[in-house]
């Protein structure tokens, strides 16, 4: 009688522990899945597009500077641009720099909730302010300052470095999360296989 009660209690305890462990495993899997989805969204909807546009803009600016500015120096903003240089600069602003900056600002505005950390980085706000001033520059090109530059300067390499580093960190985290998910999935499958085989084995009941 006592042996039967001990056996019954042990069976109940094992069942409760199995349920608890399974529940904990499911919770971890759900949290891991949610994190994978969040990081993937950060990459796909924010930092991925930003990286492509930022790198494209940087390459375009470097080429423009190499061809048209480097030889003569950038000079102070008060110096009026020669007519030919102004026409060329306006073409690049209208066709390349302003549209790219506006696309990046739109992405940041639309998906700012995906920004890493608890608040918007100052360098991102600086870039958005710079992108916004293109509207004023293009709307009043003839009345703009002689250099035809934006009122708020581009934050430069700080913004490019931020986007590159953030994208790299998220890619590394995504890889680790996916690896952990695969390993957990294999462990879960093995445990299920063992449990099912154990249930079918008559030796458990004798």
N, CA, C and O of each residue as an XYZ file, in Angstrom:
824
protein
N       0.830     -1.208      0.000
C       0.000      0.000      0.000
C       0.866      1.261      0.000
O       0.668      2.177     -0.797
N       1.832      1.275      0.920
C       2.733      2.432      1.007
C       3.561      2.566     -0.263
O       3.772      3.660     -0.785
N       4.029      1.393     -0.748
C       4.830      1.415     -1.975
C       4.024      1.969     -3.134
O       4.538      2.726     -3.957
N       2.754      1.585     -3.191
C       1.885      2.076     -4.268
C       1.690      3.581     -4.167
O       1.690      4.281     -5.180
N       1.523      4.084     -2.936
C       1.358      5.526     -2.739
C       2.615      6.294     -3.119
O       2.555      7.350     -3.748
N       3.783      5.724     -2.710
C       5.053      6.366     -3.062
C       5.212      6.422     -4.568
O       5.622      7.434     -5.135
N       4.873      5.301     -5.204
C       4.975      5.251     -6.671
C       4.046      6.268     -7.319
O       4.419      6.951     -8.272
N       2.825      6.360     -6.786
C       1.863      7.319     -7.351
C       2.337      8.748     -7.164
O       2.246      9.566     -8.079
N       2.855      9.053     -5.951
C       3.359     10.405     -5.680
C       4.549     10.737     -6.576
O       4.671     11.849     -7.090
N       5.430      9.734     -6.751
C       6.597      9.953     -7.605
C       6.165     10.214     -9.041
O       6.737     11.058     -9.730
N       5.141      9.474     -9.484
C       4.645      9.673    -10.854
C       4.062     11.066    -11.028
O       4.281     11.725    -12.044
N       3.307     11.508    -10.008
C       2.719     12.857    -10.068
C       3.808     13.912    -10.075
O       3.741     14.876    -10.838
N       4.825     13.731     -9.215
C       5.923     14.689     -9.151
C       6.679     14.757    -10.464
O       7.035     15.839    -10.931
N       6.923     13.600    -11.057
C       7.630     13.556    -12.346
C       6.799     14.256    -13.422
O       7.329     14.996    -14.251
N       5.492     14.008    -13.394
C       4.613     14.638    -14.382
C       4.609     16.163    -14.236
O       4.651     16.899    -15.222
N       4.558     16.621    -12.961
C       4.576     18.070    -12.707
C       5.893     18.681    -13.160
O       5.900     19.743    -13.782
N       7.011     18.023    -12.855
C       8.317     18.528    -13.262
C       8.449     18.547    -14.778
O       8.995     19.488    -15.354
N       7.940     17.492    -15.421
C       7.994     17.433    -16.883
C       7.193     18.576    -17.498
O       7.625     19.208    -18.462
N       5.992     18.835    -16.912
C       5.158     19.930    -17.403
C       5.858     21.269    -17.216
O       5.848     22.117    -18.109
N       6.469     21.452    -16.039
C       7.142     22.730    -15.742
C       8.321     22.949    -16.677
O       8.507     24.043    -17.209
N       9.119     21.899    -16.873
C      10.275     22.016    -17.764
C       9.835     22.283    -19.202
O      10.453     23.071    -19.918
N       8.762     21.617    -19.609
C       8.252     21.835    -20.960
C       7.728     23.259    -21.119
O       7.941     23.906    -22.144
N       7.029     23.738    -20.064
C       6.515     25.117    -20.096
C       7.658     26.125    -20.179
O       7.590     27.093    -20.937
N       8.716     25.888    -19.388
C       9.869     26.782    -19.422
C      10.518     26.770    -20.793
O      10.923     27.810    -21.311
N      10.613     25.578    -21.380
C      11.204     25.469    -22.711
C      10.384     26.215    -23.749
O      10.936     26.900    -24.610
N       9.054     26.080    -23.667
C       8.180     26.780    -24.608
C       8.294     28.290    -24.433
O       8.278     29.042    -25.408
N       8.408     28.729    -23.170
C       8.562     30.169    -22.911
C       9.847     30.700    -23.525
O       9.857     31.755    -24.160
N      10.932     29.955    -23.330
C      12.218     30.379    -23.902
C      12.151     30.407    -25.420
O      12.678     31.319    -26.056
N      11.502     29.403    -25.996
C      11.389     29.370    -27.453
C      10.560     30.546    -27.970
O      10.884     31.135    -29.001
N       9.491     30.884    -27.251
C       8.649     32.014    -27.663
C       9.408     33.330    -27.577
O       9.319     34.170    -28.473
N      10.160     33.504    -26.486
C      10.944     34.730    -26.320
C      12.032     34.824    -27.384
O      12.283     35.894    -27.938
N      12.674     33.687    -27.661
C      13.730     33.683    -28.678
C      13.153     33.997    -30.055
O      13.748     34.744    -30.832
N      11.991     33.423    -30.348
C      11.346     33.686    -31.638
C      10.985     35.158    -31.775
O      11.183     35.759    -32.831
N      10.449     35.740    -30.691
C      10.076     37.158    -30.716
C      11.301     38.034    -30.923
O      11.247     39.022    -31.656
N      12.412     37.671    -30.275
C      13.631     38.454    -30.430
C      14.184     38.340    -31.842
O      14.653     39.326    -32.411
N      14.132     37.146    -32.405
C      14.598     36.955    -33.783
C      13.774     37.811    -34.737
O      14.319     38.460    -35.630
N      12.465     37.808    -34.543
C      11.588     38.603    -35.409
C      11.870     40.097    -35.261
O      11.845     40.836    -36.245
N      12.139     40.540    -34.031
C      12.418     41.960    -33.786
C      13.732     42.381    -34.448
O      13.789     43.405    -35.128
N      14.777     41.593    -34.247
C      16.073     41.913    -34.835
C      15.987     41.867    -36.357
O      16.565     42.715    -37.038
N      15.272     40.887    -36.890
C      15.118     40.782    -38.339
C      14.393     42.000    -38.898
O      14.726     42.488    -39.978
N      13.405     42.485    -38.161
C      12.680     43.683    -38.591
C      13.585     44.908    -38.531
O      13.529     45.763    -39.415
N      14.417     44.999    -37.500
C      15.374     46.106    -37.417
C      16.290     46.129    -38.631
O      16.588     47.193    -39.175
N      16.730     44.964    -39.047
C      17.629     44.876    -40.201
C      16.889     45.147    -41.506
O      17.366     45.908    -42.348
N      15.730     44.526    -41.673
C      15.009     44.614    -42.943
C      14.357     45.973    -43.158
O      14.375     46.503    -44.269
N      13.783     46.538    -42.101
C      12.973     47.747    -42.258
C      13.702     49.051    -41.934
O      13.248     50.126    -42.326
N      14.827     48.962    -41.222
C      15.512     50.200    -40.836
C      16.988     50.206    -41.225
O      17.391     50.922    -42.141
N      17.788     49.407    -40.526
C      19.235     49.526    -40.699
C      19.741     48.992    -42.038
O      20.740     49.487    -42.560
N      19.068     47.995    -42.595
C      19.474     47.496    -43.903
C      19.310     48.552    -44.993
O      20.275     48.885    -45.681
N      18.086     49.085    -45.158
C      17.894     50.155    -46.145
C      18.772     51.379    -45.872
O      19.308     51.979    -46.803
N      18.919     51.748    -44.596
C      19.770     52.892    -44.266
C      21.214     52.664    -44.689
O      21.870     53.569    -45.205
N      21.705     51.444    -44.467
C      23.093     51.144    -44.834
C      23.292     51.256    -46.337
O      24.277     51.839    -46.790
N      22.376     50.708    -47.107
C      22.493     50.772    -48.573
C      22.486     52.224    -49.047
O      23.330     52.626    -49.848
N      21.532     53.004    -48.550
C      21.423     54.400    -48.974
C      22.607     55.234    -48.485
O      23.099     56.100    -49.208
N      23.059     54.973    -47.264
C      24.188     55.729    -46.715
C      25.466     55.437    -47.487
O      26.218     56.352    -47.823
N      25.710     54.160    -47.768
C      26.905     53.789    -48.530
C      26.843     54.356    -49.942
O      27.851     54.818    -50.476
N      25.660     54.321    -50.546
C      25.487     54.874    -51.893
C      25.754     56.372    -51.901
O      26.449     56.891    -52.774
N      25.187     57.059    -50.910
C      25.379     58.505    -50.819
C      26.841     58.865    -50.563
O      27.361     59.830    -51.122
N      27.496     58.074    -49.709
C      28.900     58.322    -49.399
C      29.783     58.148    -50.630
O      30.688     58.946    -50.872
N      29.513     57.099    -51.403
C      30.291     56.854    -52.619
C      30.077     57.980    -53.638
O      31.025     58.445    -54.271
N      28.817     58.411    -53.785
C      28.512     59.495    -54.721
C      29.202     60.791    -54.297
O      29.775     61.492    -55.131
N      29.148     61.112    -52.989
C      29.775     62.324    -52.491
C      31.291     62.272    -52.651
O      31.909     63.264    -53.037
N      31.891     61.126    -52.358
C      33.346     60.985    -52.492
C      33.778     61.181    -53.943
O      34.795     61.820    -54.215
N      33.003     60.630    -54.865
C      33.345     60.779    -56.281
C      33.166     62.222    -56.735
O      33.995     62.751    -57.475
N      32.090     62.853    -56.295
C      31.879     64.261    -56.653
C      33.011     65.122    -56.110
O      33.557     65.963    -56.825
N      33.361     64.913    -54.853
C      34.425     65.702    -54.231
C      35.764     65.468    -54.921
O      36.543     66.401    -55.115
N      36.030     64.196    -55.295
C      37.294     63.879    -55.955
C      37.406     64.575    -57.307
O      38.478     65.049    -57.684
N      36.300     64.632    -58.024
C      36.333     65.188    -59.382
C      36.239     66.707    -59.418
O      36.896     67.353    -60.234
N      35.427     67.276    -58.541
C      35.083     68.679    -58.709
C      35.509     69.606    -57.576
O      35.512     70.824    -57.756
N      35.871     69.060    -56.409
C      36.164     69.931    -55.279
C      37.606     69.830    -54.820
O      38.223     70.843    -54.492
N      38.143     68.638    -54.793
C      39.441     68.404    -54.175
C      40.544     69.281    -54.745
O      41.406     69.763    -54.010
N      40.514     69.484    -56.049
C      41.604     70.234    -56.683
C      41.628     71.697    -56.273
O      42.693     72.308    -56.182
N      40.449     72.257    -56.026
C      40.383     73.682    -55.704
C      40.160     73.946    -54.220
O      40.232     75.091    -53.775
N      39.887     72.879    -53.444
C      39.600     73.070    -52.013
C      38.149     73.428    -51.816
O      37.523     74.009    -52.701
N      37.611     73.089    -50.668
C      36.190     73.325    -50.441
C      35.890     74.801    -50.207
O      34.848     75.297    -50.637
N      36.791     75.503    -49.533
C      36.615     76.940    -49.389
C      35.518     77.313    -48.422
O      34.710     76.458    -48.058
N      35.460     78.556    -47.995
C      34.421     79.017    -47.068
C      33.060     79.110    -47.738
O      32.967     79.228    -48.960
N      32.016     79.057    -46.942
C      30.658     79.061    -47.488
C      30.296     80.391    -48.142
O      29.348     80.459    -48.925
N      31.056     81.464    -47.821
C      30.698     82.776    -48.362
C      31.143     82.960    -49.809
O      30.702     83.888    -50.488
N      32.024     82.068    -50.280
C      32.540     82.225    -51.649
C      31.475     81.778    -52.647
O      30.944     80.672    -52.546
N      31.170     82.640    -53.603
C      30.149     82.317    -54.594
C      30.701     81.299    -55.583
O      31.849     81.384    -56.020
N      29.843     80.326    -55.925
C      30.259     79.300    -56.868
C      30.263     79.854    -58.285
O      29.374     80.623    -58.651
N      31.254     79.470    -59.088
C      31.218     79.849    -60.503
C      29.955     79.284    -61.151
O      29.391     78.305    -60.661
N      29.515     79.889    -62.235
C      28.245     79.519    -62.849
C      28.195     78.041    -63.246
O      27.210     77.353    -62.979
N      29.266     77.561    -63.887
C      29.294     76.172    -64.319
C      29.285     75.219    -63.129
O      28.595     74.200    -63.150
N      30.042     75.548    -62.104
C      30.105     74.703    -60.917
C      28.771     74.698    -60.172
O      28.352     73.673    -59.633
N      28.109     75.861    -60.150
C      26.813     75.927    -59.474
C      25.784     75.068    -60.192
O      24.986     74.382    -59.552
N      25.800     75.104    -61.535
C      24.848     74.301    -62.303
C      25.097     72.812    -62.068
O      24.162     72.026    -61.916
N      26.371     72.448    -62.043
C      26.712     71.043    -61.797
C      26.293     70.627    -60.393
O      25.709     69.559    -60.210
N      26.588     71.466    -59.399
C      26.247     71.164    -58.011
C      24.736     71.047    -57.828
O      24.262     70.168    -57.107
N      23.978     71.930    -58.479
C      22.515     71.871    -58.358
C      21.980     70.561    -58.935
O      21.069     69.952    -58.373
N      22.547     70.136    -60.052
C      22.120     68.866    -60.654
C      22.340     67.697    -59.691
O      21.465     66.847    -59.524
N      23.507     67.664    -59.066
C      23.820     66.583    -58.135
C      22.938     66.647    -56.889
O      22.507     65.614    -56.375
N      22.673     67.856    -56.407
C      21.809     68.007    -55.235
C      20.405     67.522    -55.558
O      19.818     66.752    -54.798
N      19.871     67.970    -56.677
C      18.497     67.620    -57.042
C      18.337     66.148    -57.404
O      17.319     65.537    -57.081
N      19.340     65.574    -58.077
C      19.204     64.210    -58.587
C      19.756     63.136    -57.649
O      19.309     61.990    -57.693
N      20.730     63.501    -56.796
C      21.407     62.480    -55.998
C      21.280     62.749    -54.497
O      20.633     61.987    -53.779
N      21.895     63.825    -54.030
C      22.044     64.030    -52.595
C      20.719     64.274    -51.867
O      20.444     63.639    -50.848
N      19.903     65.187    -52.386
C      18.631     65.488    -51.716
C      17.676     64.295    -51.722
O      17.133     63.967    -50.667
N      17.441     63.622    -52.868
C      16.524     62.476    -52.855
C      16.976     61.355    -51.918
O      16.156     60.749    -51.228
N      18.283     61.082    -51.897
C      18.793     60.023    -51.029
C      18.606     60.395    -49.557
O      18.180     59.573    -48.745
N      18.931     61.644    -49.231
C      18.766     62.099    -47.850
C      17.299     62.048    -47.424
O      16.989     61.675    -46.293
N      16.407     62.422    -48.325
C      14.986     62.410    -47.996
C      14.479     60.980    -47.792
O      13.656     60.729    -46.911
N      14.970     60.052    -48.602
C      14.567     58.649    -48.414
C      15.007     58.143    -47.046
O      14.253     57.457    -46.356
N      16.233     58.486    -46.660
C      16.728     58.052    -45.358
C      15.921     58.677    -44.227
O      15.607     58.011    -43.241
N      15.591     59.940    -44.370
C      14.801     60.610    -43.327
C      13.418     59.983    -43.224
O      12.893     59.824    -42.121
N      12.820     59.625    -44.358
C      11.502     58.994    -44.351
C      11.545     57.624    -43.661
O      10.638     57.272    -42.907
N      12.610     56.859    -43.927
C      12.759     55.550    -43.294
C      12.896     55.703    -41.783
O      12.269     54.973    -41.016
N      13.719     56.659    -41.367
C      13.922     56.890    -39.930
C      12.629     57.350    -39.274
O      12.291     56.904    -38.178
N      11.912     58.237    -39.941
C      10.658     58.747    -39.392
C       9.606     57.651    -39.277
O       8.882     57.572    -38.284
N       9.529     56.804    -40.308
C       8.509     55.757    -40.333
C       8.822     54.607    -39.383
O       7.914     54.044    -38.772
N      10.108     54.253    -39.252
C      10.484     53.092    -38.441
C      11.448     53.455    -37.322
O      12.337     52.677    -36.979
N      11.267     54.627    -36.763
C      12.108     55.045    -35.648
C      11.948     54.180    -34.414
O      12.816     54.175    -33.541
N      10.827     53.434    -34.332
C      10.609     52.549    -33.190
C      11.601     51.399    -33.165
O      11.769     50.747    -32.134
N      12.267     51.141    -34.300
C      13.225     50.038    -34.394
C      14.650     50.456    -34.035
O      15.566     49.634    -34.067
N      14.836     51.722    -33.698
C      16.172     52.204    -33.341
C      16.714     51.424    -32.145
O      15.986     51.145    -31.193
N      17.984     51.080    -32.204
C      18.632     50.387    -31.093
C      18.705     51.325    -29.885
O      19.072     52.492    -30.022
N      18.356     50.813    -28.712
C      18.439     51.617    -27.498
C      17.112     52.262    -27.142
O      16.112     52.102    -27.840
N      17.130     52.985    -26.051
C      15.909     53.566    -25.527
C      15.566     54.943    -26.063
O      14.461     55.434    -25.832
N      16.495     55.584    -26.781
C      16.218     56.924    -27.304
C      16.918     57.112    -28.643
O      17.823     56.362    -29.007
N      16.474     58.132    -29.361
C      17.031     58.417    -30.677
C      18.447     58.982    -30.529
O      18.643     59.966    -29.814
N      19.437     58.375    -31.193
C      20.817     58.873    -31.107
C      20.922     60.300    -31.665
O      20.303     60.608    -32.683
N      21.692     61.165    -31.015
C      21.838     62.544    -31.486
C      22.310     62.637    -32.938
O      21.875     63.527    -33.669
N      23.197     61.729    -33.365
C      23.726     61.806    -34.726
C      22.619     61.535    -35.752
O      22.658     62.065    -36.862
N      21.641     60.717    -35.383
C      20.515     60.456    -36.284
C      19.638     61.702    -36.397
O      19.178     62.052    -37.484
N      19.415     62.360    -35.272
C      18.628     63.598    -35.296
C      19.343     64.682    -36.095
O      18.705     65.459    -36.805
N      20.672     64.734    -35.979
C      21.448     65.696    -36.759
C      21.281     65.445    -38.251
O      21.115     66.377    -39.039
N      21.328     64.179    -38.620
C      21.170     63.865    -40.041
C      19.779     64.242    -40.532
O      19.647     64.822    -41.610
N      18.739     63.927    -39.766
C      17.373     64.256    -40.175
C      17.188     65.761    -40.330
O      16.500     66.217    -41.243
N      17.805     66.531    -39.431
C      17.729     67.991    -39.536
C      18.435     68.461    -40.807
O      17.951     69.355    -41.501
N      19.582     67.853    -41.104
C      20.305     68.184    -42.338
C      19.444     67.872    -43.559
O      19.342     68.689    -44.474
N      18.821     66.683    -43.573
C      18.001     66.288    -44.720
C      16.820     67.237    -44.905
O      16.429     67.526    -46.036
N      16.250     67.722    -43.804
C      15.102     68.621    -43.894
C      15.467     69.950    -44.546
O      14.637     70.571    -45.210
N      16.713     70.384    -44.352
C      17.092     71.694    -44.909
C      17.277     71.661    -46.423
O      17.386     72.715    -47.050
N      17.314     70.482    -47.015
C      17.348     70.420    -48.480
C      16.085     71.014    -49.079
O      16.129     71.610    -50.156
N      14.958     70.859    -48.390
C      13.698     71.422    -48.889
C      13.803     72.936    -49.049
O      13.402     73.502    -50.066
N      14.355     73.578    -48.014
C      14.492     75.033    -48.066
C      15.506     75.452    -49.127
O      15.307     76.445    -49.827
N      16.598     74.686    -49.242
C      17.629     75.025    -50.225
C      17.075     74.968    -51.645
O      17.296     75.886    -52.435
N      16.358     73.897    -51.971
C      15.834     73.737    -53.329
C      14.676     74.684    -53.608
O      14.475     75.102    -54.748
N      13.917     75.023    -52.579
C      12.788     75.935    -52.773
C      13.243     77.366    -53.029
O      12.525     78.142    -53.659
N      14.435     77.721    -52.543
C      14.930     79.096    -52.692
C      16.393     79.067    -53.144
O      17.257     79.700    -52.538
N      16.645     78.329    -54.203
C      18.025     78.153    -54.661
C      18.684     79.492    -55.001
O      19.821     79.738    -54.599
N      17.988     80.349    -55.730
C      18.581     81.631    -56.149
C      18.827     82.552    -54.970
O      19.712     83.406    -55.021
N      18.055     82.385    -53.915
C      18.252     83.262    -52.768
C      19.097     82.630    -51.669
O      19.286     83.233    -50.613
N      19.606     81.427    -51.904
C      20.398     80.734    -50.887
C      21.771     81.380    -50.746
O      22.135     82.278    -51.507
N      22.522     80.907    -49.762
C      23.882     81.435    -49.568
C      24.697     81.172    -50.823
O      24.348     80.291    -51.608
N      25.774     81.916    -51.027
C      26.556     81.776    -52.256
C      27.017     80.362    -52.555
O      27.067     79.973    -53.722
N      27.360     79.574    -51.531
C      27.864     78.222    -51.764
C      26.751     77.231    -52.082
O      27.023     76.097    -52.478
N      25.494     77.654    -51.911
C      24.337     76.790    -52.152
C      24.380     75.532    -51.283
O      23.995     74.453    -51.732
N      24.836     75.667    -50.069
C      24.902     74.523    -49.159
C      23.686     74.530    -48.236
O      22.997     75.541    -48.101
N      23.439     73.395    -47.608
C      22.318     73.293    -46.672
C      22.623     74.101    -45.415
O      23.784     74.305    -45.059
N      21.573     74.555    -44.753
C      21.737     75.358    -43.549
C      22.381     74.539    -42.425
O      23.223     75.040    -41.679
N      21.972     73.284    -42.319
C      22.552     72.382    -41.314
C      23.428     71.358    -42.029
O      22.972     70.654    -42.930
N      24.672     71.286    -41.621
C      25.635     70.431    -42.300
C      25.383     68.951    -42.002
O      24.842     68.588    -40.958
N      25.789     68.127    -42.938
C      25.737     66.665    -42.754
C      26.679     66.283    -41.601
O      27.785     66.817    -41.519
N      26.259     65.365    -40.704
C      27.135     64.986    -39.585
C      28.393     64.226    -39.999
O      29.240     63.937    -39.154
N      28.527     63.899    -41.276
C      29.767     63.299    -41.769
C      29.935     61.832    -41.403
O      28.972     61.067    -41.361
N      31.186     61.461    -41.140
C      31.507     60.060    -40.881
C      30.835     59.506    -39.625
O      30.683     58.292    -39.492
N      30.436     60.377    -38.710
C      29.784     59.899    -37.486
C      28.486     59.163    -37.803
O      28.175     58.146    -37.183
N      27.733     59.679    -38.769
C      26.471     59.033    -39.141
C      26.743     57.734    -39.889
O      26.097     56.718    -39.630
N      27.685     57.764    -40.803
C      28.040     56.553    -41.547
C      28.535     55.465    -40.603
O      28.149     54.304    -40.736
N      29.387     55.834    -39.650
C      29.912     54.858    -38.688
C      28.792     54.281    -37.835
O      28.770     53.082    -37.555
N      27.857     55.144    -37.421
C      26.743     54.667    -36.601
C      25.928     53.619    -37.346
O      25.607     52.572    -36.784
N      25.589     53.888    -38.605
C      24.774     52.950    -39.380
C      25.531     51.645    -39.611
O      24.964     50.564    -39.453
N      26.804     51.738    -39.982
C      27.598     50.536    -40.213
C      27.712     49.677    -38.953
O      27.503     48.465    -38.997
N      28.042     50.309    -37.847
C      28.235     49.564    -36.595
C      26.921     48.946    -36.105
O      26.906     47.811    -35.629
N      25.833     49.686    -36.221
C      24.539     49.168    -35.777
C      24.121     47.966    -36.618
O      23.644     46.961    -36.090
N      24.302     48.079    -37.915
C      23.963     46.963    -38.809
C      24.814     45.739    -38.471
O      24.302     44.621    -38.416
N      26.105     45.948    -38.247
C      26.996     44.840    -37.912
C      26.617     44.165    -36.612
O      26.633     42.937    -36.525
N      26.275     44.950    -35.595
C      25.872     44.385    -34.298
C      24.599     43.551    -34.423
O      24.489     42.475    -33.834
N      23.646     44.058    -35.193
C      22.389     43.334    -35.358
C      22.581     42.046    -36.154
O      21.964     41.029    -35.838
N      23.426     42.078    -37.182
C      23.699     40.867    -37.948
C      24.358     39.810    -37.076
O      24.039     38.626    -37.182
N      25.279     40.236    -36.210
C      25.956     39.293    -35.315
C      24.953     38.700    -34.328
O      24.975     37.497    -34.067
N      24.073     39.541    -33.780
C      23.077     39.037    -32.835
C      22.110     38.092    -33.533
O      21.733     37.062    -32.975
N      21.707     38.439    -34.749
C      20.798     37.579    -35.500
C      21.414     36.202    -35.731
O      20.733     35.186    -35.591
N      22.694     36.165    -36.082
C      23.374     34.894    -36.308
C      23.399     34.048    -35.039
O      23.165     32.841    -35.100
N      23.679     34.659    -33.899
C      23.713     33.940    -32.628
C      22.323     33.407    -32.256
O      22.183     32.275    -31.792
N      21.306     34.238    -32.466
C      19.948     33.821    -32.137
C      19.500     32.649    -33.006
O      18.891     31.701    -32.511
N      19.801     32.717    -34.288
C      19.422     31.637    -35.194
C      20.168     30.347    -34.852
O      19.596     29.259    -34.923
N      21.430     30.468    -34.485
C      22.204     29.294    -34.082
C      21.613     28.664    -32.824
O      21.460     27.445    -32.746
N      21.284     29.501    -31.841
C      20.685     29.006    -30.601
C      19.332     28.353    -30.872
O      18.994     27.341    -30.258
N      18.561     28.933    -31.791
C      17.255     28.365    -32.117
C      17.400     26.999    -32.777
O      16.630     26.083    -32.489
N      18.386     26.858    -33.664
C      18.606     25.566    -34.308
C      19.029     24.508    -33.295
O      18.542     23.379    -33.333
N      19.935     24.873    -32.391
C      20.397     23.928    -31.376
C      19.260     23.534    -30.428
O      19.129     22.368    -30.056
N      18.446     24.513    -30.045
C      17.313     24.227    -29.172
C      16.299     23.339    -29.870
O      15.693     22.463    -29.253
N      16.120     23.574    -31.169
C      15.194     22.750    -31.937
C      15.647     21.305    -32.022
O      14.838     20.382    -31.925
N      16.955     21.115    -32.206
C      17.482     19.744    -32.251
C      17.314     19.054    -30.896
O      16.923     17.889    -30.836
N      17.608     19.768    -29.818
C      17.458     19.208    -28.471
C      16.009     18.849    -28.186
O      15.724     17.797    -27.614
N      15.090     19.731    -28.589
C      13.665     19.480    -28.378
C      13.209     18.247    -29.136
O      12.429     17.452    -28.611
N      13.687     18.074    -30.370
C      13.315     16.919    -31.184
C      13.832     15.626    -30.562
O      13.132     14.614    -30.540
N      15.065     15.670    -30.057
C      15.647     14.483    -29.406
C      14.855     14.112    -28.163
O      14.560     12.939    -27.935
N      14.512     15.111    -27.361
C      13.748     14.852    -26.139
C      12.378     14.256    -26.450
O      11.916     13.345    -25.763
N      11.735     14.781    -27.492
C      10.437     14.250    -27.877
C      10.557     12.808    -28.347
O       9.720     11.963    -28.029
N      11.610     12.543    -29.109
C      11.829     11.190    -29.611
C      12.045     10.213    -28.458
O      11.470      9.124    -28.443
N      12.869     10.605    -27.500
C      13.137      9.751    -26.338
C      11.873      9.529    -25.528
O      11.594      8.414    -25.085
N      11.105     10.605    -25.336
C       9.880     10.501    -24.547
C       8.862      9.592    -25.215
O       8.223      8.781    -24.545
N       8.704      9.718    -26.525
C       7.756      8.884    -27.251
C       8.169      7.425    -27.227
O       7.331      6.544    -27.035
N       9.458      7.160    -27.422
C       9.939      5.784    -27.381
C       9.766      5.187    -25.993
O       9.435      4.012    -25.832
N      10.005      6.047    -24.982
C       9.844      5.575    -23.607
C       8.410      5.203    -23.299
O       8.149      4.225    -22.597
N       7.479      5.983    -23.825
C       6.067      5.703    -23.591
C       5.628      4.401    -24.253
O       4.744      3.704    -23.755
N       6.257      4.086    -25.378
C       5.885      2.869    -26.074
C       6.587      1.628    -25.507
O       6.206      0.499    -25.815
N       7.616      1.848    -24.676
C       8.376      0.714    -24.155
C       7.683      0.079    -22.962
O       7.417      0.769    -21.978
N       7.378     -1.229    -23.016
C       6.680     -1.903    -21.907
C       7.535     -1.963    -20.652
O       6.999     -2.137    -19.557
N       8.839     -1.825    -20.779
C       9.721     -1.953    -19.609
C       9.451     -0.874    -18.572
O       9.813     -1.038    -17.407
N       8.829      0.216    -18.969
C       8.567      1.296    -18.019
C       7.503      0.891    -17.006
O       7.403      1.488    -15.934
N       6.732     -0.092    -17.332
C       5.619     -0.453    -16.447
C       5.878     -1.724    -15.641
O       4.965     -2.272    -15.025
N       7.114     -2.185    -15.649
C       7.429     -3.399    -14.896
C       8.703     -3.209    -14.083
O       9.130     -4.125    -13.381
